[in-house]
Amino acid sequence: MILWGLIGEFPLFAVLQFLAGQRRTGVLEIEDFEELGAVYLDKGRITGVSTTTWDERLSARLVAAGLLTERQAKECWLQAGQSDEDRPVMAYLLEAVEVGDSRRRRELQELVDRHTIEAVMQLVYWNSGTFRFSVPAKQLAFAAVPSLDVDTILLEAYRRADEGERPWREKVLPESELCVTCTIECSEEIRKRFLRSDVCLWRSMPSILKESIYRDIDRGALLPGEESGDDLPFL
């Protein structure tokens, strides 16, 4: 299966939900004029996310947590750079972690879960570029994978973006361009509540959250003392 499209027309959150719902296994490659990355899936579950920026973050976190030394991290980067294999740096970093007891395994799992959520949150801010999903001849396996399903990861990532957490790298587009490139039907009320200067939270919102928003909009004006998003399930 090969799936290709423009991120401006098909938000990455929606693409991930589709692939998860279809329980697909493969690699979702993403690219814009700034970055090139990949989201790895196995039977609809995210097993890894990688760009140079995200791998640098993972490397620093593993060192800060005491799971790797700075020397080990540097060796992983060198190994990845010299290898002919099509493997991201994160694969070498996770393989280098020595997990000898339950405490270190738990620390590594919590770190991978937290890192994956924060990396996926960055996808909210990808407003342009392309994506391509393909199934490689040999599926890449990681030494540690997230324990969370895609819906949980997307909900937590969206919550952070909605609360104003900023991306690791700014991807700024004017509001007019965000709307011009969007193919999703919305309204003035939706734009007022969810359109930011560099991201449309409505376009990136997981579909499981939208039913409550539709009900809120159908009611008309907000009730006295009610703030936008009060009926979201994570608030």
C-alpha positions as a printed Julia matrix, in Angstrom:
235×3 Matrix{Float64}:
   0.0    0.0    0.0
   1.28   3.45  -0.94
  -0.57   6.54   0.26
   0.54  10.02  -0.74
  -0.84  13.51  -0.22
  -0.37  17.16   0.63
  -0.29  18.01   4.34
  -2.16  21.23   3.56
  -5.11  19.15   2.36
  -4.84  16.15   4.7
  -3.7   17.04   8.27
  -1.22  14.55   9.69
  -3.42  13.83  12.72
  -6.19  12.7   10.37
  -3.75  10.58   8.37
  -2.48   8.91  11.54
  -6.04   8.2   12.7
  -6.85   6.62   9.36
  -3.75   4.4    9.43
  -4.44   3.41  13.02
  -8.05   2.57  12.22
  -6.9    0.4    9.33
  -4.25  -1.23  11.58
  -1.58  -0.52   8.99
   2.08  -1.44   9.29
   4.66   0.71   7.54
   6.37   4.09   7.48
   4.7    7.49   7.16
   7.35   9.77   5.67
   6.76  13.5    6.1
   8.61  16.37   4.44
   8.42  20.13   4.1
  10.99  22.7    3.07
  12.54  22.61   6.58
  12.46  19.02   7.79
  12.28  15.39   6.75
  10.93  12.8    9.16
   9.11   9.53   9.63
   6.44   7.96  11.82
   6.75   4.18  12.14
   3.65   2.06  12.68
   3.02  -1.58  13.47
  -0.57  -2.83  13.16
  -1.9    0.67  13.7
   0.3    1.52  16.69
   3.08   4.1   16.62
   6.43   2.44  17.31
   8.69   5.41  16.66
   8.88   9.01  15.43
  12.01  10.51  13.97
  13.44  13.72  12.55
  16.9   15.13  13.27
  15.39  17.57  15.78
  13.35  14.88  17.53
  16.3   12.48  17.69
  18.45  15.23  19.22
  15.8   15.69  21.9
  15.65  11.97  22.58
  19.43  11.79  22.84
  19.54  14.64  25.36
  16.74  13.09  27.41
  18.39   9.69  27.61
  21.6   11.32  28.8
  19.79  13.53  31.33
  17.96  10.48  32.7
  21.22   8.6   33.15
  20.19   5.91  30.68
  23.06   6.81  28.33
  26.35   8.63  28.75
  27.29  11.52  26.49
  29.96   9.34  24.94
  27.47   6.58  24.17
  25.08   9.09  22.6
  27.83  10.52  20.38
  28.83   7.01  19.29
  25.21   6.34  18.27
  25.18   9.45  16.08
  28.49   8.46  14.49
  27.28   4.91  13.91
  24.08   6.13  12.26
  26.01   8.53  10.05
  28.42   5.85   8.87
  25.85   3.1    8.34
  24.39   2.22   4.96
  21.2    1.01   6.64
  18.08   3.13   6.42
  17.67   3.43  10.19
  17.04   6.62  12.19
  19.38   7.7   14.98
  16.69   6.9   17.55
  17.03   3.19  16.71
  20.73   3.25  17.65
  20.06   5.32  20.78
  17.43   2.93  22.13
  19.55  -0.11  21.35
  22.44   1.39  23.32
  20.4    1.65  26.54
  21.29  -1.14  28.96
  18.12  -2.09  30.8
  19.19  -4.33  33.63
  16.35  -4.06  36.12
  12.66  -3.18  36.36
  13.36   0.38  37.52
  15.42   1.22  34.43
  12.88  -0.48  32.18
  10.13   1.63  33.73
  12.19   4.82  33.36
  12.89   4.05  29.72
   9.23   3.28  29.0
   8.03   6.51  30.63
  10.66   8.49  28.73
   9.7    6.93  25.38
   5.98   7.56  26.02
   6.58  11.19  26.97
   8.94  11.79  24.06
   6.5   10.26  21.56
   3.61  12.44  22.73
   5.72  15.59  22.49
   7.1   14.61  19.08
   3.62  13.87  17.73
   2.45  17.23  19.08
   4.88  18.85  16.63
   2.78  17.43  13.79
  -0.02  19.85  14.7
   2.21  22.63  13.39
   3.03  20.99  10.05
   0.79  23.01   7.75
   2.55  22.36   4.45
   4.66  19.72   2.74
   3.88  16.16   1.75
   3.37  12.77   3.34
   3.93   9.31   1.91
   2.99   6.02   3.54
   4.63   2.86   2.29
   5.29  -0.68   3.45
   8.99  -1.57   3.46
  10.22  -5.05   2.63
  11.53  -5.36   6.18
   9.79  -3.64   9.07
  12.1   -1.68  11.37
  12.01  -2.84  15.0
  12.91  -0.59  17.94
  14.35  -1.7   21.27
  11.65   0.29  23.1
   8.26   1.39  21.75
   5.44   3.56  23.15
   2.93   1.76  25.35
   0.09   4.11  24.32
  -2.34   3.69  21.44
  -2.66   6.31  18.7
  -5.88   7.89  20.02
  -4.34   8.41  23.47
  -1.18   9.91  21.95
  -3.19  12.25  19.69
  -5.49  13.37  22.5
  -2.6   14.22  24.81
  -0.67  15.92  22.0
  -3.71  18.0   21.05
  -4.35  18.93  24.69
  -0.83  20.32  24.98
  -1.17  22.31  21.77
  -4.56  23.65  22.89
  -3.04  24.77  26.19
  -0.47  26.82  24.3
   2.61  24.6   24.39
   4.89  25.79  21.63
   6.59  23.64  18.97
  10.3   22.86  19.2
  10.74  24.67  15.89
   8.44  27.46  14.78
   6.51  26.85  11.56
   4.84  30.18  10.87
   2.18  30.68   8.21
  -0.24  33.61   7.94
  -3.86  32.94   8.85
  -5.01  33.56   5.29
  -2.71  30.86   3.95
  -3.87  28.4    6.59
  -7.45  28.86   5.39
  -6.65  28.89   1.67
  -4.89  25.51   1.86
  -7.59  23.89   4.01
 -10.28  21.7    2.45
 -12.21  21.04   5.66
 -15.59  22.77   6.01
 -15.78  25.09   8.98
 -17.49  28.3   10.05
 -16.71  31.75  11.37
 -17.32  30.43  14.9
 -14.77  27.65  14.39
 -12.2   30.08  12.97
 -12.75  32.46  15.87
 -12.24  29.75  18.48
  -9.58  27.51  16.94
  -7.55  29.43  14.34
  -4.17  30.63  15.62
  -1.5   32.59  13.79
   0.54  29.47  12.99
  -1.84  26.54  13.42
  -5.51  25.66  13.02
  -6.42  23.52  16.02
  -9.72  22.56  14.38
  -8.05  21.07  11.31
  -5.57  19.18  13.49
  -8.1   18.07  16.1
  -8.64  14.31  16.54
 -12.09  13.45  15.2
 -13.16  11.89  18.5
 -13.12  15.36  20.05
 -15.2   17.08  17.39
 -18.64  15.73  18.32
 -18.72  17.69  21.57
 -17.53  20.8   19.72
 -20.3   20.42  17.11
 -22.87  20.14  19.91
 -21.46  23.28  21.51
 -21.65  25.22  18.23
 -25.18  23.96  17.53
 -26.26  25.42  20.88
 -25.25  28.85  19.6
 -23.61  31.31  21.93
 -21.67  30.06  24.92
 -23.49  29.98  28.21
 -22.64  32.68  30.81
 -19.32  31.86  32.44
 -18.59  29.09  29.94
 -15.28  29.21  28.1
 -14.4   27.75  24.73
 -13.57  24.07  25.07
 -15.16  23.53  28.51
 -16.89  20.38  27.27
 -13.77  18.73  25.87
 -13.26  15.32  27.49
  -9.7   16.02  28.62
 -10.56  19.23  30.51
